[in-house]
Amino acid sequence: MIKVIAFDLDDTLWEVRPVILRAEKILGSWLSEHAPTVTFNVEEMRHYREQLMHQDPSLAGKLTELRRRVIEHAIRQSQLPDEEAARLSQEAMEVFLRARNEIELFEGAMEMLTTLSRSYTLGALSNGNADIRRVGLDHLFDFAYSAEQVGAPKPEPHLFEAALQHTGVDPRQMVYVGDDPHLDVDAARQAGLRTVWVRRPGKSPGRHTADATIDHVTELPGAINRLLNS
């Protein structure tokens, strides 16, 4: 029996790359206006981001704090006082997060979620910093946990454990839906959940075979029905 369906968000319910690129552009424009002495070169900042993650691997599960530190570093490079750099980095991060959560769901995704919410408890488990309230899904989702909240990103089991504790269901009563064969399918299977892989171009299956494979999220209700009858 399936009681809960949990979702990855980025590249499962919407395409994330154009969202991030747009958010970075908006962030750059904001910094140009509010901190004109700051040189915010995206490539340089990505290089510094890699340095930070090498120095502190725990930041891999703290994407908001990681990006804020990168922004603060860029501001400090312009010789602004530390206090001013910290304040501006917080404001800049809020600008980025607003833009980062202006997403466009895949066609038919909202209808699919609405349909499933009538029969199942829905939730979100994501390594990213998308916010279901900001993106407009909080009326359909009963829970949402990010890697930043639980202290570790997938493929670590913390996100799945948080969902299981919240819902009180047996792992086999929860289905996890995601696009990444390793971070979603393999990790959820390792935690004992059933899995649905939303197959995207260029990605090969992971170590574990998903319980169901679909090419578009609108196929999910049919996949869930097949799992119920299998």
SULURQUI-V112188 format. One line per field, one symbol per residue. ss: DSSP state (a for helix, b for strand, c for the rest). phi: phi as a letter, one per 30 degrees, with the letter a starting at -180 (. if undefined). Layout:
BEGIN
ss: ???
phi: ???
END
This chain:
BEGIN
ss: cccbbbbccbcccbccaaaaaaaaaaaaaaaaaacccccccaaaaaaaaaaaaaacaaaaacaaaaaaaaaaaaaacccccaaaaaaaaaaaaaaaaaaaccccbcccaaaaaaaaacccbbbbbbcccccaaaacccccccbbbbaaaacccccccaaaaaaaaaacccaaabbbbbccaaaaaaaaaacccbbbbbcccccccccccccbbbccaaaaaaaaaaaaac
phi: .ccbbcbdcdiccadceddddddddddddddddcbdddccceddddddeddedddbedddcbddddddddddedddddideeddddddddddddddddddcccbeeeiddddddddddcbdcabbbddcdbddddicddccdaabceddcjadedddedddddddddicdedcccccacceddcdddddddjddbbcddceicceddcdddabbcaddddedddddddcd
END
